């Protein structure tokens, strides 16, 4: 993952940036997606899935916590931990198999489960700036070690 900041001026830009990440992602990589409601996390995630070659419709797994897509070049594990009450819930759904497996894992609202994140992961932060327009997003990419 290339670190730095990128700008998005529309949903298509956000999708494209996600697709680029998916095209470059390798086995066992974990990405944490941080952003308020309505910043475009799901659109970015749909782009990642497209970059991995996933053909299925990708939606936020808010009520199921994890959605698994196996139709691409690598398995794709999409977590939305917004509604998680306790980190132990992640244990119950077997997060380790995803985080430390051969697929690519993306975790929305990852700050809520910080204590179980791998030692090294990609952190993607999406922020709005209404002064630059309603569709503007600043997307920051960093590696956390």
Residue, then its C-alpha position, 0 to 999 in steps of 0.5 A: x500500500x502506498x502511503x500518503x493522501x489522495x483526494x476524491x471529488x466523487x463516488x467514482x474517485x473513491x471507488x477507483x482508489x479502492x479498486x487500486x488498493x484491491x489490485x495491489x493487495x496481497x495474501x494476509x493483508x489487513x486494512x482498517x477503514x476509518x471514517x464517519x457515517x456517510x464518508x464513503x467507506x462502503x463505496x471504497x470497499x466495493x472498489x477493493x472488492x472489484x480490484x480483487x476480482x469479486x463479482x458479487x454485490x458488496x454491501x456493508x455487513x453491519x448486522x452480520x459483522x463479516x461477509x466473505x467473498x471467495x470469487x476473486x483472485x484472493x478471498x476477501x473478508x469484509x468486517x463492519x464492527x460498528x455494532x460489536x458490543x465486546x471484542x469477544x464477539x470477534x473471537x466467536x466469529x473466528x476473526x483470526x482465520x481471516x486476519x491471519x489467513x491467505x485472503x485480504x481483510x478490510x475492517x470498517x470501524x477498526x478503532x473499536x477492536x484495536x486490541x486484536x488488530x495485527x501488529x502491522x496493518x494498513x490504515x485508511x482514513x476517509x474524511x469529508x471537507x464540506x468547504x471543498x464540496x459535498x462529495x469531496x473526500x480526503x483519503x489518507x493511507x498509512x501503514x501502522x506497525 
